[in-house]
Amino acid sequence: MSLLYLAEMTWKAVEGLPADSLVAILPTGAVEAHGPHLPLVTDGVISEAMARSGARALHQDGWRVLLLPPLNYTAAPFAAEFSGTINIRPETETALIVDLVRSFTAQRSCRCLAIANSHLDPTHLGALEAAVATLRDDGLTVAFPNLTRKPWALRLTDEFKSGACHAGQFESSIVLAERPEWVDRETAWRLPANGASLSQAIREGHGTFKAAGGPRAYFGNPAAATADEGRGTIEILGQILRDAVVEHLGHP
């Protein structure tokens, strides 16, 4: 299957897409610190991998799937203390997502917009939820599987479910599978495991990685990461995205 990327298409090709069987996928990530071993755009790498995997699964179901260019400029206050992190206001992010989706759907209607997201900063998730609510009020069908919530979180790895999963084994494995040249492996394999749970820290009211127990912007066990685990996780993420769409649309 040849995946359809909006960025690579002509306007005539987009105009010819069948609206009654079209699913558009928007990957959302961040530009933020991911330990001393992973790139700032790690969440974008993961979300794009999730989008491609989900697109393949939806195509097998009979849907025509269009991948929109990723949005990596988002709210990222948890990592704002670290160099390179770009943190925009959540209301800016919400407005940007609403504007870009309205612009696209005004020209090319689709059956469903699916959001592939792996950036789990609570401020970002709130901005996404606000955008989804507005777009649904517009009458658009939107599938957004929030990976921090059931049932989706229960399908992911033990490290992910522990909450100690930022730039750890879970994320490092996926980047090893997708962009191995972007991983500082020597540094990763020397890092001691950090078992501090981000989810617990959030419940306790902490608002930064350092306050949550991550002075080097990582949680979990990067040294245990493998590309094989990453490839398996990408398939799970793709099935999660596919299942979220099917919940709204059923089968074509």
C-alpha positions in Angstrom: 0.0 0.0 0.0 1.2 3.5 -0.9 0.4 5.9 1.9 -1.1 9.3 0.9 0.7 12.3 2.3 -1.0 15.7 1.9 2.4 17.4 1.8 3.5 15.5 -1.3 0.2 15.8 -3.3 -0.9 18.3 -5.8 -4.2 20.2 -5.2 -5.8 18.3 -8.1 -4.9 15.0 -6.5 -6.4 16.1 -3.2 -9.5 17.4 -5.0 -10.1 13.9 -6.4 -10.1 12.0 -3.1 -13.4 10.3 -2.3 -15.0 12.2 0.6 -17.3 9.3 1.6 -14.5 6.9 2.4 -11.7 9.3 3.4 -10.1 9.4 6.9 -7.6 12.1 7.6 -4.9 11.6 10.3 -3.2 14.5 12.1 -0.1 13.5 14.0 0.7 15.8 17.0 3.9 15.8 19.0 6.2 18.4 20.6 9.6 20.0 20.6 10.8 19.2 24.1 13.6 17.6 26.1 13.7 13.8 26.1 16.7 12.9 28.3 20.3 13.4 27.2 20.0 10.7 24.5 16.8 11.3 22.4 16.0 14.1 20.0 13.7 17.0 20.9 11.1 15.9 18.4 10.8 12.4 19.8 7.0 12.7 20.3 6.6 13.7 16.7 8.6 10.6 15.6 6.3 8.4 17.7 3.1 10.1 16.6 4.0 9.8 12.9 4.9 6.1 13.3 1.5 5.6 15.0 -0.2 7.5 12.2 1.4 5.4 9.5 0.7 2.1 11.3 -2.9 3.2 11.8 -3.2 4.2 8.2 -2.1 0.8 7.1 -4.7 -0.9 9.4 -7.5 1.4 8.2 -6.6 0.8 4.6 -7.0 -2.9 5.1 -10.5 -2.2 6.5 -11.3 -0.4 3.2 -10.8 3.2 4.1 -8.9 5.8 2.1 -6.4 7.4 4.5 -4.7 10.8 4.1 -1.8 11.7 6.4 -1.7 15.4 7.2 1.7 17.2 8.0 2.5 16.7 11.7 2.0 19.4 14.3 5.0 19.6 16.6 4.7 23.1 18.1 2.5 22.5 21.1 2.1 23.2 24.8 5.1 21.6 26.7 5.4 23.3 30.1 6.7 20.2 31.9 9.9 20.4 29.9 10.1 24.2 29.6 13.2 24.4 32.0 15.3 22.5 29.5 17.1 24.0 26.5 15.5 23.5 23.1 12.0 23.0 24.4 9.4 25.1 22.6 6.3 25.7 24.8 3.3 27.5 23.3 0.2 28.6 25.2 -2.5 26.0 25.3 -5.1 28.4 23.9 -2.8 29.1 20.9 -2.5 25.3 20.3 -6.3 24.8 20.5 -6.9 27.7 18.1 -4.2 26.4 15.7 -5.7 22.9 15.5 -9.2 24.2 15.0 -8.1 26.6 12.3 -6.1 24.1 10.4 -8.7 21.4 10.5 -11.5 23.8 9.5 -9.3 25.1 6.6 -8.7 21.5 5.4 -12.3 20.3 5.7 -13.7 23.4 4.1 -11.9 22.3 0.9 -12.0 18.6 1.2 -14.6 16.9 3.4 -13.8 13.6 5.1 -15.7 11.0 7.1 -13.4 11.3 10.1 -10.4 13.2 11.5 -8.1 11.0 13.6 -5.5 12.5 15.9 -2.4 10.4 16.5 -0.8 11.8 19.6 2.0 10.6 21.9 2.8 13.9 23.7 1.3 13.4 27.1 1.9 16.7 28.9 -1.4 17.4 30.6 -1.6 20.9 29.3 -1.2 19.7 25.8 -3.8 17.0 26.3 -6.2 19.7 27.7 -5.6 21.8 24.6 -6.3 18.8 22.3 -9.5 17.9 24.2 -10.7 21.5 23.8 -10.0 21.5 20.1 -11.7 18.1 19.7 -14.8 19.4 21.5 -15.0 22.5 19.2 -14.5 20.4 16.0 -17.2 18.0 17.1 -19.5 21.0 17.8 -18.9 21.9 14.1 -20.3 18.5 13.2 -17.0 16.8 12.4 -16.4 13.2 13.5 -13.1 13.2 15.4 -11.3 10.1 16.8 -8.8 10.9 19.5 -7.5 8.0 21.6 -6.0 9.6 24.7 -3.2 7.2 25.6 -3.3 8.2 29.2 -6.8 6.8 29.6 -8.5 3.4 29.6 -8.8 1.3 27.5 -5.9 2.5 25.4 -3.3 2.8 28.2 -3.9 -0.8 29.3 -2.8 -2.1 25.8 0.7 -0.5 26.1 3.9 -1.7 27.8 4.5 -2.2 31.5 6.8 0.8 31.7 4.2 3.0 30.1 1.5 1.8 32.5 3.9 2.6 35.4 4.0 6.3 34.5 7.8 6.2 34.4 7.9 6.4 30.7 9.2 9.7 29.3 12.4 9.0 27.2 12.7 5.6 28.9 12.4 2.1 27.5 9.0 2.7 25.8 9.9 5.9 23.9 13.6 5.0 23.3 12.6 1.7 21.7 10.3 3.4 19.2 12.9 5.9 18.2 15.4 3.1 17.8 13.0 1.4 15.4 12.1 4.6 13.5 15.2 6.9 13.7 18.1 4.9 15.1 20.6 7.5 13.8 19.0 10.1 16.1 19.6 8.1 19.3 22.8 8.6 21.4 23.1 4.9 22.2 26.3 5.2 24.3 24.6 7.7 26.5 21.3 5.8 26.7 23.0 2.6 27.8 24.8 4.3 30.6 21.8 5.9 32.1 20.5 4.4 35.3 16.8 3.6 35.5 14.6 6.3 36.9 11.5 4.8 38.5 9.8 8.1 39.4 6.2 8.0 38.1 5.2 11.1 36.1 1.5 10.2 36.4 1.8 10.1 40.2 3.7 13.4 40.2 1.0 15.0 38.1 -1.7 13.8 40.6 0.4 15.3 43.4 0.4 18.7 41.7 3.9 18.8 40.3 4.3 20.8 37.0 7.8 20.2 35.7 10.1 17.2 35.0 12.6 18.4 37.6 9.9 18.7 40.3 8.6 15.2 39.3 12.0 13.6 39.9 13.5 13.8 36.4 16.5 16.2 36.6 17.8 15.0 33.3 14.3 15.0 31.6 13.9 11.2 31.5 11.9 8.6 33.4 12.0 4.9 33.0 14.9 2.7 31.8 16.4 3.8 28.5 19.2 1.3 28.7 16.7 -1.5 28.2 15.3 -0.2 24.9 15.4 -2.3 21.8 14.3 -1.7 18.2 12.3 -4.9 18.3 10.2 -3.7 21.2 9.7 -0.4 19.4 8.4 -2.1 16.2 5.9 -4.1 18.3 4.7 -1.0 20.1 4.2 0.9 16.9 1.9 -1.9 15.7 -0.1 -1.6 18.9 -0.3 2.2 18.6 -1.6 1.8 15.0 -4.2 -0.7 16.1 -5.3 1.7 18.9 -5.8 4.5 16.3 -7.6 2.2 13.9 -9.9 1.0 16.7 -10.7 4.5 17.8 -11.8 5.3 14.2 -13.9 2.2 13.9 -15.6 3.1 17.2 -17.0 6.2 15.4 -17.4 4.9 11.8 -17.8 1.2 11.9 -16.6 -0.5 8.7 -16.9 1.0 5.2 
